Amino acid sequence: MIITQTPFRMSFFGGGTDFPDFYNKYGGSVISTTFDKYCIVSVGYLPRFFEYKNQITYSIIERTKTVDEIKHPAVRNALKYLEMNEIRLDYTADLPARSGLGTSSSFAVGMLYALYALQGKYVDKTKLAKDAIYLERTLCKESGGIQDQIAAAFGGFNRINFTSDGFSVAPIVISNERKQLLNENLMLFFTGFTRYSHEVSTLQEQATKNKTAQLKEMLSLVDEAEKILVSESNLDEFGKLLDYTWKLKRGITKSISTDFIDSMYEKAIKAGALGGKLLGAGGGGFFVFYVEKDKQENVRKILNDFMYVPFKFESEGTKINFYKAEK
């Protein structure tokens, strides 16, 4: 049996510039971090005592005689890609799927890592990220960018750059004290509903063809945000820049925000938040706000209808928690 642990991510700046149609022409960059909420994937070979050959457990339990019968597209395509069968796979997570935290990509990375390990193969984080991108974007034909798979594989607080030649991961170099202060000034809230990110991403991908100027500006904000982080600038400027990039992003397509989400955002700003953004493709999920410590109680009170989720940055990325060779 193999058990992997893969973190979820939150992206602060540059979202949308990780779509191939954009970065192949103009380049792209995001600033994101992984944090201490995880998906756990365990895999092993299914004993040959049963009528079925595969058992896949997530929100439902699938038992099939062939890989082609598996309904979960990522699992089905991963097993076919790696030519594996007679598999028992279990998935659990700290936070709900389809919530803007790159959960599907974290699952893809963790699952592939576990399946490769079950075959007795070592794969580095670059290959894991590339294979997860191939699995989701090519084999499963799901729309979206490519930052989530990279963030989940590598972990940490990074600037990820995209070009037509590939991607690179550059850690944001700041002191532990400054990083901790940033962490302490960020508040995460669940809006209370989820959505299929690839559906929103499809609309966003279509919209971005006519929003090149906005995306170029979002790309330039990555440089500005990095300068704030690595210099001696007041970190509150990071929060104010979040406000600006959120307003810029929500103008790309109407599917990114809703009246409900806009109302929630305005309440937080009036209570003292300097800025924030909806995480992921949009349409629902989690909101992250930058709030000075003396204003955080006000924000929690005004958003008391929404679940507050404390978190800490993490830096390990996907990893194997348990390994026992079976063959």
C-alpha positions, -999 to +999 in steps of 0.1 A: +000+000+000+011+036-007-004+067+010+003+101-003-004+135+012-008+165-012-015+201-001-041+225-016-030+258-029-042+294-029-032+317-057-028+354-051-017+371-084-016+362-121-045+338-123-056+334-160-021+340-173-015+303-168-038+294-197-018+282-228-035+305-252-021+334-232+013+324-220+023+308-253+021+344-267+029+367-238+044+345-211+026+341-177+033+341-140+015+335-108+023+339-071+008+312-050+013+291-019+003+257-006-011+254+029-017+229+056-050+214+042-045+182+023-059+154+002-049+118+012-047+091-015-041+055-007-036+028-034-029-008-034-036-039-055-070-054-049-069-090-036-083-114-061-111-127-039-139-105-054-160-105-085-149-070-092-114-060-102-112-024-091-125-005-061-125+033-061-137+052-030-143+089-029-177+105-024-191+072-037-177+037-040-172+023-075-166-014-080-158-024-116-146-054-136-127-032-160-109+001-160-131+014-187-161+010-165-147+035-139-168+066-139-143+089-122-125+104-153-092+112-136-089+077-121-100+059-152-076+079-174-047+076-150-050+038-148-052+035-186-022+059-190-001+038-166-016+005-178-027-005-143-056-027-132-068-046-101-065-014-080-080-003-047-079+035-044-092+057-016-095+094-015-102+117+015-096+154+020-096+182+046-117+205+025-145+201-001-138+195-038-147+221-064-140+249-040-112+270-058-083+255-040-069+233-068-084+202-051-088+182-084-052+189-093-039+180-059-058+147-062-043+141-097-008+148-084-012+126-052-029+098-072-002+097-098+026+098-072+010+068-054+004+048-086+040+053-097+052+043-063+030+012-064+048+003-097+081+007-079+090+039-099+105+071-086+092+103-103+104+138-095+081+168-089+086+182-124+073+150-140+045+147-115+033+182-124+036+176-162+018+142-159-010+157-139-014+186-164-015+160-192-040+139-173-064+167-166-060+189-197-054+163-224-067+129-213-097+143-193-102+172-217-109+196-189-104+234-194-082+253-171-047+266-165-017+247-154-006+264-121-025+241-097-007+209-107+027+226-103+019+242-070+006+209-056+036+189-067+063+214-056+046+230-025+058+263-009+053+300-015+064+305-051+064+325-082+056+301-111+065+313-146+050+299-178+064+302-213+059+283-246+090+263-236+075+251-202+074+263-166+098+272-138+093+275-101+110+302-081+105+304-043+097+338-030+127+347-009+116+364+023+124+360+060+104+335+080+092+364+102+078+383+072+062+352+058+046+344+091+032+380+094+017+376+059+002+343+069-013+358+101-029+387+081-047+363+057-082+350+066-099+322+047-137+318+045-159+293+028-187+308+008-208+277+014-211+263-021-190+246-047-188+245-085-171+227-113-140+248-119-135+235-155-169+249-164-160+283-152-126+280-167-141+272-201-160+305-200-130+323-187-108+308-215-133+320-241-135+354-225-097+359-222-094+359-260-110+394-259-094+404-226-057+404-234-051+439-220-066+429-186-045+398-185-013+417-194-021+440-165-027+410-142+007+397-153+024+430-144+008+429-109+029+397-103+060+418-105+045+445-083+034+420-057+068+402-056+085+436-051+063+443-021+071+409-006+108+409-010+114+445-001+109+464+031+075+477+019+046+476+043+028+443+038-005+461+039+003+471+003+000+434-006-036+434+007-044+466-012-030+450-044-053+420-038-082+443-039-071+457-072-064+423-089-098+409-077-117+438-093-096+433-124-103+396-125-140+398-119-143+420-150-130+392-173-163+373-173-196+375-154-192+338-143-163+347-120-184+366-095-221+368-084-242+394-065-239+371-035-201+370-037-199+408-043-220+414-012-198+392+009-167+410-004-181+445+004-191+434+039-155+423+046-140+455+032-163+477+053-154+456+084-117+464+078-102+440+052-078+458+029-084+434+000-091+398-010-100+375-038-121+345-046-098+316-051-097+295-082-116+300-114-145+318-096-182+312-091-179+299-056-157+282-031-132+300-008-125+337-003-091+348+011-089+383+027-060+404+039-069+418+073-048+436+098-048+418+131-068+445+150-096+443+124-098+405+122-125+401+149-147+427+131-144+407+099-152+374+116-183+390+131-196+405+099-189+372+081-203+350+109-226+332+084-195+318+066-171+292+079-137+306+089-108+282+082-075+289+100-044+277+080-007+278+079+016+279+048+034+247+040+065+240+019+068+203+012+043+197-016+032+162-023+049+135-004+046+098+004+035+092+040+035+054+039+052+030+015+050-008+015+059-026-017+033-052-028+051-068-058 
